[in-house]
Amino acid sequence: MPTVLGLDSSTQSVSAVVLDTDSGSIIHEEAVSFGSDLPDYGQPSGFIPGGEGGEVHSDPLMWLDALELLFERLAARDTVDLGVIAAIAGSGQQHGSVYLDEGFEETVRNLDGSRTLKSQVLSHLTRQTAPIWMDTSTSEECAEIAQALGGNAEVCSRSGSIAIERFTGPQIRRFAKMSLDGWELTGVIHLVSSFMASMLAGRSVAIDHGDAAGMNLLNLSTGDWDETLLAATAPGLREKLPATRASSTIAGQVSTFFIERYGLNPDCEVVLFSGDNPSSLVGMGASRPGKVVISLGTSDTLFAAMPEPRTDPNGYGHVFGNPMGGFMSLICFLNGSLARERVKEDLGLEWADFDREGLAKTPVGNEGRLMLPFYGPEITPRVESSGAVSVGLDSAEPAAVVRAVLEGQFLNMKVHARWLGVDPETIYLTGGASRNDGIAQTVASVFGVPVSRLAVSGSAALGAAMRAAEASCGIPLDELENSFCQPETGSTVHPEEGAGQIYEDLEQKWVSALHETFQLPND
Ligand code: XUL
């Protein structure tokens, strides 16, 4: 039975997981971090610091260097034999875009194993940097696209999301407006996922439906680029976009570059890469409807498989393609670890203190004290905040502040996930902060359902590896989920006694505070 490789090209690192599908075990996990492993790029958090006007860009050549370093490290491990890998798939941070000239296709088809990827791709970039999902510079372009379509409701019903700053379409429009020459020279625009997959497959590959839906350009009902959205975004855009295909599409065999340099097998197949959230859906064992996943990361996300595409009437949530077929919803909360870390730093606490000094010393519901935990601008709901707003909190009581930030974050998620119409039986929690028992307990009590945590650390890379195993090696999803997506023994926490009524009351109070403070449209 085959060995498969899953990659994840994320904001701060490129990582890999190698699975033995026979024994159902993880053979090895490896990561290259942009900050600590590639310090010369000066992008400690994975993007170029100091961007103005909301610009957040990364250097795509840094991603290529990281990919090579990752393979070097994998090749050097005694436990890993790259020659037996049967299939590779991957995931990428969503929405980010790479702009390349027409010559890219020829170069990527003939990658030279004696030179670095970076040295071969460099001259094909028509834009030196890649805007990533943290970029908020495109409000004007979003308004223009919405206006061209006759309103955001139309953009949303076609693409699954209203026009959103970080989505690729508005980013493309900004580039086409700002740099006429660069636009003229651009032959192909890739997402992070399809750019990295192109290197592996040695050809300019298609964009999968999962990640394509994060562009404000894909028509969800046809599964193809939407002519009206294309026209509203930039001239001649269709010719510059790769095709879009089902996520399970085999892009081809691995390129000779990786065979020559790292000893991959010429028969190893490359499956289209997808976005990190669609891949995580698979890695969390949640690609069939019924499970809700909350991922606590730089930004927090809440996602679930959907049988039918249903859109958020308030425009905060998104619909992406589910790599296993059908659709998934995703809601992104920018003030994730950012807010939790601010509280930790401000109060001089350690993570463990969140339990010991915070949650353990305060009652469920915090006696009505609450926080709107938006330390920076938030997209769900859309508020231009530059500091958390608290009601009844005294900064001299760190324990109450800790509880307030967490309860505020999870109430915000609960309120803004209602449009999904899903009543989960269990919430699956992942991401760095999910390891903290107190945090998991608070999620369980706020949502009123048990919370489980899976043994795996990187669900995006794992989901990619599972996709490779399913699409290329024909291993049934059930089998893969049984092996790799089991809750960690003893990790499930249940709602606290009496929490239901307390959080119903607190939610009302919290929502009133939100509306009074930010004058939001009714939701
Ligand atoms: C989702 C989003 C983020 C990135 C993070 O819409 O913007 O979750 O995918 O990598």
Boltz pocket constraint, residues with backbone or C-beta under 6 A from the ligand:
constraints:
  - pocket:
      binder: B
      contacts: [[A, 10], [A, 11], [A, 92], [A, 93], [A, 94], [A, 95], [A, 133], [A, 166], [A, 214], [A, 275], [A, 276], [A, 277], [A, 299], [A, 301], [A, 330], [A, 332]]
      max_distance: 6.0
